[in-house]
Amino acid sequence: MTLLQMSYLLEIERCGSINRAAQHLFVSQSALSNAIAEVERELGITVFHRSNRGIALTDEGRTLLSQIAPIVERSRKVSNYYSERKAENRVRLSIAAQRYPFCVKAFVEFLHLVEEPQVEVRLKEMEMSAVIAEVAAQQSDLGIIFLSEMTEPFIRRSLEEKHLTFHSLVRLRPHVFMRRDHPLSKEQSVTVEQLRSYPYVAFAQTDSNLHYAEEVVVGTAADFDQVVYVSDRATIYSVIAHTNCVSTGSGVLPDGFCDERVIAVPLLTQQEMHLGYITLRGVELSDKGREFVEILRKIMAEIGER
């Protein structure tokens, strides 16, 4: 009798039905029936009584299951033990970020450096409030966000309340995203007033607080006659590439990581984007976390020199 057959018998008894056991085990009923028949033939006993009402253990079957249950349970404990040991050796890194293409570029460069055989890394693109919540709950090791002159006091209070630290990477002048043949595309720079003649596309936010907005022209979306809300980065670029919609942000469009039909034109404003990453206070980044930050810092340094 094999360990697999023992497991089948225990599951059949637990479910009280070959049909239900087959569904739970994702095997056919015939496979379970054959397993029962093989065990009964090998041991020379009858394990289950069969009737129109279903199945029930015989006295011999009850004795058998009492002996094999500890064996199956011990096998599970051994498997779990080694699975947990394997999991402990796995390199893990989780990054939460606002929807920036340069974060994807940094993540891809980071992946090229990973040599460990057992790795689990994640990049989660989400809205700012979710990034902050992720890091505060230790669901992600670090989060990439930006501050502006208008939002910084509020965001820093929020970070302080959640025991998070903001680490500065770079300060940038914001840009306007638009399609290459947009009516404003030939301008050396544009003003917010010029933008108001066009639909403004923004990321939809679960939290309605404007301080969590991902567009650097915070608080102006309501001033536009036409506002379009989307939920992901690919969609916002597609909308901009095919319409006269505009949006505002860092202006960083790394080659190969965004829509080539979209360009960035400097925005005339006194505001700056203060880009950085957040970590939980008192929790040191892992070696892999520090590697990612160094890659991100290098990309940000290149951006700051433009």
Residue, then its C-alpha position, 0 to 999 in steps of 0.5 A: m500500500t502506497l502513501l498516496q493510497m493511504s491519503y486517498l482512503l483518509e480523504i474518502e472517509r473524511c468526505g463520506s463520499i467517493n464523488r466529493a473526495a474526487q472533487h477535493l483531490f482533483v482526481s477521477q472517481s474511478a482512480l479512487s475506486n481503483a485505489i480502494a480495490e487495490v488496497e482491499r485486494e492487497l490486505g485481504i479486507t473490506v475497507f468500505h461498505r457501499s450502499n445507495r446512501g454512500i459509503a461507510l467504514t467497516d470494522e476492518g477499515r476503521t482499524l486500518l485508518s487508525q493505523i495509517a492516519p499517523i503515517v500520513e500526518r507524519s509524512r505531511k510534517v516532514s514535507n512541510y518542514y523541508s518546504e519551510r526550510k526551502a522558503e527560508n532560503r528564498v531571496r525576497l523583495s517587495i517594492a510598492a510604487q506609484r505608476y512610474p516607468f522609471c521604477v519599471k526600468a530600475f526593476v528590470e535592471f535589478l532583475h539582471l543582477v539577481e543570481e540566486p537560484q531561489v528568488e521571489v521579487r515583486l513590483k506592485e504599481m498602485e496609488m500613493s495611499a496604497v503604497i504608504a499602507e503597503v509599507a506600513a503593514q510590512q507587505s512591501d519592503l519599500g515604496i516609491i512616492f513623490l512629494s510636492e510643495m502643496t502635499e509635503p506637509f500632509i504626506r510627511r504627517s501621514l508618514e510620521e503617524k505610520h512610523l515611516t521615513f522618506h528618503s530623498l532621491v531627486r527633485l524635478r521640475p514637472h512636465v506635461f505628457m502629450r502626444r507627439d502631434h498635439p497642438l502644444s507639442k512644438e512649445q518649449s514649455v507650457t503653462v497650466e492655463q494653456l492645459r485647461s483648453y484640453p482634457y486632463v487625464a489622471f489616475a483614479q484614486t480610491d482615497s479622494n484626498l487630493h494630497y494623494a493625487e499622482e499628478v503633480v498639478v495637484g488640485t487642478a483637475a476639478d478646474f478642467d472642463q474635461v477630466v478623464y480618469v484611468s486606473d493603470r499606466a498603460t491606459i493613461y499612455s494609450v489615451i494620451a497617444h490617441t487623443n488631445c488629453v494631457s497629464t502632468g508628471s516627472g516627464v521621465l520616459p525611459d526608452g523601451f518603458c513607455d509609449e513612443r508616441v508620448i512626449a514630455v514638455p516642461l511645465l512652467t510652474q514653481q512646484e517641484m516633484h520631490l521623488g524618494y522612497i519610504t521605509l518602515r522606521g527601525v527596519e533595515l533594508s535587506d541587501k537586495g533592497r539596498e541593491f534596488v535603491e542604488i539602481l534607482r538612485k543611479i537612474m534618478a541621478e541621470i534624470g537630475e542631470r538632464 
